Amino acid sequence: MNTKALTVLSLLVAASTATVAVAQTNVESPNKFAWSENCGWLNWADSGNPSGAQGAQFAVSGTFLSGFVWGENIGYINLGDGTPTNGISYSNPTTGIVIGIPDFGVNVSTIDGSLSGFAWGENIGWINFNTSSLPVLQRARMNATGRLLGYAWGENIGWINLDLTDSGKFVDFFVAPTACSMADVASDSLDTTYNPNGSVGPEDLDAFIAGFIANNTSIADVASDSLDTTYNPNGFVGAEDLDAFIAAFILGC
């Protein structure tokens, strides 16, 4: 066994007994549009002056959206003010909900990414993101990479389609890497414990060790730029990547 392999194994053994304690983000261009059959394209990124200053944002907490969507034919849609009363999610009062009642907005479930709550269109009224009555694959939701899927419903405008597949015709938020995404490195074909929401298991450990020894940057270059002091634009596998993977693997999903 070579020196690099011995280093990996010794550090992994040491880490197995350790314990580890873990931005306001914008829509990623060009994937910033949703389609309404009755209203046309809805731009989630460019509201405000300068452009994007008041665009839709996914909270660092991962539990709600805020900001404005712009529709050329319908004006602004308010996703929430970014300050839910409890700091976690909008309460969306359902009795006599009218504009002026505080704490409305669109929430995101940390369990399955499902969307819920209401957005307000100044010219079109309320848009309901709680579409749990629809078949599972049509419900409004966000996947693990930040992309919106499914449909939202406006009483005055009908369905808003979040589910188009062509580049530039769906909405994709930046999602900061999590421990789960950093350590879930095995391909689907190898990862027999894989599920659509991601998982961390022995296949990921095996894949990382093999990738680290082989200097495979597509698998083992997992450290963020701020941690990876040996980083270069072409990618590099080094000690920072090993440390980052160990910490992420211990945290898991």
C-alpha positions in Angstrom: 0.0 0.0 0.0 1.4 3.4 -0.9 2.1 6.3 1.5 -1.0 8.2 0.4 -3.3 5.3 1.0 -1.8 4.8 4.5 -2.3 8.5 5.3 -6.0 8.3 4.2 -6.7 5.3 6.3 -4.9 6.5 9.4 -6.7 9.8 9.3 -10.1 8.2 8.7 -9.6 5.9 11.7 -8.7 8.9 13.9 -11.7 10.8 12.7 -14.1 8.0 13.4 -13.9 8.8 17.1 -14.1 12.6 16.7 -17.2 14.8 16.9 -17.9 17.7 14.6 -20.2 20.6 15.4 -22.2 23.3 10.7 -26.6 33.7 2.3 -29.1 35.1 1.4 -28.7 33.6 -2.0 -30.0 34.7 -5.4 -31.5 33.0 -8.4 -28.7 31.7 -10.7 -28.8 33.2 -14.2 -29.8 32.2 -16.8 -32.3 29.9 -15.0 -34.6 32.7 -13.7 -38.0 32.3 -15.5 -41.2 30.5 -14.8 -44.1 30.3 -17.3 -47.7 31.3 -16.8 -50.0 30.3 -19.6 -52.2 33.4 -19.0 -49.4 35.9 -18.1 -46.3 34.9 -20.0 -42.8 34.7 -18.5 -42.1 35.6 -14.9 -38.6 36.8 -14.1 -37.4 35.8 -10.6 -34.0 37.4 -10.7 -33.9 41.0 -12.0 -36.3 43.1 -9.8 -34.9 46.2 -8.3 -32.4 48.9 -9.1 -29.7 48.0 -9.7 -31.0 44.9 -11.4 -31.4 42.0 -9.0 -31.3 44.1 -5.8 -34.8 43.0 -5.0 -35.0 39.7 -6.9 -36.2 36.5 -5.4 -33.9 35.0 -2.7 -33.7 31.7 -0.9 -32.9 32.3 2.8 -29.7 31.0 4.3 -31.8 29.1 6.8 -33.3 27.2 3.9 -36.8 27.6 5.1 -38.3 30.5 3.1 -38.2 32.7 0.0 -38.3 36.5 -0.2 -38.1 39.3 -2.7 -40.0 40.0 -5.9 -40.8 38.3 -9.2 -41.5 40.6 -12.2 -44.1 39.8 -14.8 -44.1 42.1 -17.9 -47.9 41.7 -18.1 -48.8 41.6 -14.5 -46.3 43.6 -12.5 -44.6 42.5 -9.3 -45.2 39.4 -7.2 -44.1 39.6 -3.6 -42.7 36.3 -2.2 -42.4 37.7 1.4 -40.3 40.3 3.2 -37.6 38.0 4.4 -38.5 38.5 8.1 -41.0 35.9 9.3 -42.2 36.6 12.8 -40.7 33.5 14.3 -37.5 33.8 12.2 -38.1 30.5 10.5 -41.2 30.5 8.3 -44.1 32.8 7.5 -47.3 32.0 9.4 -49.6 32.9 6.4 -52.7 33.6 8.4 -55.6 31.9 6.6 -58.5 33.8 8.2 -59.2 37.0 6.3 -55.8 37.0 4.7 -55.4 40.3 2.9 -52.5 42.5 1.9 -51.6 44.4 5.0 -51.8 41.4 7.2 -48.1 40.7 8.1 -46.2 37.5 7.9 -47.2 36.2 4.5 -44.8 34.5 2.1 -43.5 31.3 0.6 -42.0 28.7 2.8 -39.7 25.8 1.9 -39.8 22.5 3.8 -36.4 21.3 5.1 -37.7 17.8 5.0 -38.8 17.3 1.4 -38.4 20.7 -0.2 -42.1 21.2 -0.7 -43.3 24.8 -1.0 -46.2 26.3 0.9 -47.7 29.7 1.8 -48.8 32.6 -0.4 -47.2 35.2 -2.6 -49.0 38.5 -3.4 -49.4 39.9 -6.9 -50.2 43.6 -6.9 -52.5 43.2 -9.9 -53.5 39.6 -9.6 -54.0 38.8 -6.0 -52.8 35.7 -4.0 -50.7 32.9 -5.5 -50.9 29.7 -3.5 -47.7 27.6 -3.4 -49.3 24.8 -1.3 -50.3 22.4 -4.0 -50.2 19.3 -1.9 -53.5 18.1 -3.4 -51.8 17.6 -6.7 -50.0 14.3 -7.7 -46.6 14.2 -6.1 -44.6 15.1 -9.2 -46.8 18.2 -9.9 -46.6 19.7 -6.4 -44.6 23.0 -6.0 -41.2 22.1 -4.5 -37.5 22.8 -4.5 -35.0 20.0 -5.1 -31.7 19.5 -3.3 -29.8 21.7 -5.9 -32.2 24.6 -5.5 -34.3 24.2 -8.6 -38.0 24.8 -8.4 -40.4 22.2 -9.7 -44.2 21.6 -10.0 -47.0 24.2 -10.2 -48.3 27.1 -8.1 -51.9 28.3 -8.4 -53.3 31.9 -8.8 -57.1 32.2 -8.5 -57.1 35.0 -11.1 -54.4 33.7 -13.4 -54.4 29.9 -13.2 -51.3 27.7 -13.1 -47.8 28.9 -12.9 -45.5 26.3 -14.4 -42.2 25.8 -12.5 -41.5 22.6 -14.3 -40.2 23.4 -17.8 -36.9 21.6 -18.5 -35.1 23.8 -21.1 -32.2 25.9 -19.9 -33.3 29.4 -19.0 -37.0 28.4 -18.7 -37.0 27.3 -15.0 -35.9 28.8 -11.7 -32.7 27.7 -10.0 -31.5 29.1 -6.7 -27.9 28.8 -5.5 -27.7 26.4 -2.6 -24.5 26.4 -0.6 -22.9 23.0 -0.3 -24.0 21.1 2.8 -22.3 18.3 4.6 -24.6 15.8 2.8 -23.8 17.1 -0.7 -20.0 17.3 0.0 -19.9 13.7 1.2 -22.3 12.1 -1.2 -19.6 11.5 -3.9 -20.4 8.0 -5.1 -22.1 7.8 -8.5 -25.7 6.5 -8.6 -24.5 3.2 -10.2 -22.2 2.6 -7.2 -24.3 4.1 -4.5 -26.7 1.3 -3.6 -28.1 3.4 -0.7 -28.8 6.3 -2.9 -32.2 8.0 -2.8 -33.5 11.1 -4.6 -32.8 13.4 -1.6 -29.2 12.2 -1.3 -27.6 10.0 1.3 -24.2 9.3 2.8 -23.1 5.7 3.1 -20.2 3.3 2.8 -20.1 3.6 -1.0 -19.3 7.3 -0.7 -16.4 6.5 1.7 -15.0 3.9 -0.7 -15.4 6.2 -3.7 -13.7 9.1 -1.9 -10.7 6.9 -0.8 -10.3 5.6 -4.4 -10.6 9.1 -5.8 -8.2 10.6 -3.3 -5.5 8.0 -4.0 -6.0 8.3 -7.8 -5.9 12.2 -7.6 -9.4 12.2 -9.2 -10.5 15.8 -8.9 -14.1 15.1 -10.0 -14.6 12.9 -6.9 -12.1 14.0 -4.3 -11.8 17.8 -4.8 -14.5 18.6 -2.2 -13.0 21.4 -0.1 -14.4 24.9 -0.6 -12.0 27.5 -2.1 -11.8 29.3 1.3 -10.5 26.1 2.9 -8.5 24.7 0.0 -5.2 26.6 0.3 -3.7 24.4 -2.3 -6.5 25.1 -4.7 -5.9 26.1 -8.3 -8.3 26.8 -11.2 -7.7 23.4 -12.7 -8.6 21.5 -9.4 -6.3 19.8 -7.0 -6.6 17.0 -4.5 -4.9 17.6 -1.2 -5.0 17.5 2.6 -7.8 20.1 2.8 -10.1 17.9 0.7 -9.4 14.9 3.0 -10.2 17.0 6.1 -13.4 18.4 4.5 -14.6 15.0 3.4 -14.0 13.5 6.9 -16.0 16.3 8.6 -18.8 16.1 6.1 -19.0 12.2 6.3 -19.2 12.3 10.1 -22.0 14.9 9.9 -23.8 12.9 7.2 -27.3 13.9 6.0 
